[in-house]
Amino acid sequence: MIGENKLMIDEELESITYKVIGLAIEVHRQLGAGLLESAYQECLFYEIKNSGLYVEKELKLPIIYKDIKIDHGYRIDLLVENKLVLELKTVEEFTPVHYAQILTYLKLGNYPLGLLFNYNSTILRNNIKRFINTAS
């Protein structure tokens, strides 16, 4: 099952998640709301990399269907330590499409955890959603 919930995950991933959320909040404190998603992505990439965590940006995520691999243009905004998917938005509010997008990334990549951030907010902490892939 994949979804937004509060199931326990291992301590290492909890620690990484906590650290990344702190870094994301720091980026928001410095920049505020109103910029393009790409600006927040670059700054958060910088912060995560400088924190000592392994991070990849714009990671291609192909679809595997039976015996074929389809490079359909899906890209994860940031992937931390090969297990934490970060999807950044600058929208009025999250919609079901945003939830579906991160859930798809978790499923296709078999990643255990994802965070969805909306940087178009006064307080970032109130606009973070956590998704756990319980099938991973």
C-alpha positions as CSV (number, residue, x, y, z in Angstrom):
1,M,0.0,0.0,0.0
2,I,1.2,3.5,-0.8
3,G,-0.2,6.5,0.9
4,E,0.1,9.4,3.3
5,N,0.4,8.0,6.8
6,K,2.3,7.8,10.0
7,L,3.8,4.3,9.8
8,M,7.2,3.9,11.4
9,I,10.3,3.8,9.2
10,D,13.8,3.0,10.2
11,E,15.8,5.4,12.4
12,E,18.3,6.3,9.8
13,L,15.7,7.4,7.3
14,E,13.8,9.3,10.1
15,S,17.1,11.1,10.9
16,I,17.7,12.0,7.2
17,T,14.1,13.2,6.9
18,Y,14.3,15.4,9.9
19,K,17.6,16.9,8.7
20,V,16.2,17.5,5.2
21,I,13.0,19.2,6.6
22,G,15.3,21.5,8.6
23,L,17.3,22.4,5.5
24,A,14.1,23.0,3.5
25,I,12.8,25.3,6.2
26,E,16.2,27.2,6.2
27,V,15.9,27.7,2.4
28,H,12.4,29.1,2.9
29,R,13.5,31.4,5.7
30,Q,16.2,32.8,3.5
31,L,14.2,33.2,0.3
32,G,10.6,33.5,1.4
33,A,7.7,32.7,-0.9
34,G,7.2,33.9,-4.5
35,L,10.1,32.4,-6.4
36,L,10.1,29.7,-9.1
37,E,10.3,26.1,-8.1
38,S,13.7,25.8,-9.8
39,A,15.2,28.4,-7.4
40,Y,14.1,26.5,-4.3
41,Q,15.3,23.2,-5.9
42,E,18.8,24.6,-6.6
43,C,19.1,26.1,-3.1
44,L,17.8,23.0,-1.4
45,F,20.2,20.8,-3.5
46,Y,23.1,23.0,-2.3
47,E,22.1,22.8,1.3
48,I,21.6,19.0,1.3
49,K,24.9,18.5,-0.6
50,N,26.7,20.7,1.9
51,S,25.2,18.9,4.8
52,G,27.1,15.7,3.8
53,L,24.1,13.8,2.5
54,Y,24.2,12.2,-1.0
55,V,21.7,14.0,-3.2
56,E,20.7,13.7,-6.9
57,K,18.8,16.4,-8.9
58,E,16.3,15.9,-11.7
59,L,16.8,12.1,-11.6
60,K,15.2,10.4,-14.6
61,L,12.7,7.7,-13.6
62,P,11.7,5.3,-16.5
63,I,8.6,3.2,-16.5
64,I,9.2,-0.5,-16.7
65,Y,6.3,-2.3,-18.4
66,K,6.7,-6.1,-18.8
67,D,9.8,-6.5,-21.0
68,I,10.2,-2.8,-22.0
69,K,11.7,0.3,-20.5
70,I,9.9,3.5,-21.4
71,D,11.8,6.8,-20.8
72,H,8.7,8.9,-20.5
73,G,10.3,12.0,-19.1
74,Y,9.5,11.6,-15.4
75,R,12.0,13.3,-13.2
76,I,12.3,13.3,-9.4
77,D,13.2,16.9,-8.2
78,L,15.6,15.6,-5.6
79,L,16.5,12.1,-4.3
80,V,18.4,12.0,-1.0
81,E,20.6,9.0,0.0
82,N,18.9,6.9,-2.7
83,K,15.7,6.6,-0.6
84,L,14.0,9.9,0.1
85,V,12.1,11.5,-2.7
86,L,11.6,15.2,-2.6
87,E,9.1,16.9,-4.7
88,L,9.0,20.7,-4.6
89,K,6.0,22.9,-5.6
90,T,5.1,26.6,-5.7
91,V,1.4,26.4,-5.9
92,E,-1.6,28.0,-4.1
93,E,-2.4,24.6,-2.5
94,F,-1.7,20.9,-3.1
95,T,-4.1,19.1,-5.4
96,P,-4.7,15.3,-5.9
97,V,-2.5,15.5,-8.9
98,H,0.5,16.5,-6.7
99,Y,-0.2,13.6,-4.4
100,A,-0.5,11.2,-7.4
101,Q,2.8,12.4,-8.8
102,I,4.9,11.7,-5.7
103,L,3.0,8.4,-5.1
104,T,3.9,7.4,-8.7
105,Y,7.6,8.2,-8.1
106,L,7.6,6.1,-4.9
107,K,6.0,3.2,-6.7
108,L,8.1,3.4,-9.9
109,G,11.4,3.7,-8.1
110,N,10.4,1.5,-5.2
111,Y,11.5,4.3,-2.8
112,P,10.4,4.0,0.9
113,L,9.6,7.7,1.6
114,G,8.7,10.9,-0.1
115,L,8.2,14.5,1.0
116,L,6.1,17.1,-0.9
117,F,6.9,20.7,-0.2
118,N,4.9,23.8,-1.1
119,Y,7.3,26.8,-1.1
120,N,4.5,29.2,-1.9
121,S,3.5,29.5,1.7
122,T,4.0,31.8,4.7
123,I,5.1,28.9,6.9
124,L,6.7,26.0,5.1
125,R,6.3,23.6,8.1
126,N,2.5,23.8,7.5
127,N,2.9,22.8,3.8
128,I,4.9,19.6,3.9
129,K,3.3,16.2,3.3
130,R,4.9,12.9,4.0
131,F,4.3,9.8,2.0
132,I,5.4,6.3,2.9
133,N,5.6,3.4,0.4
134,T,4.6,0.4,2.5
135,A,5.2,-1.9,-0.4
136,S,8.9,-1.1,-0.6
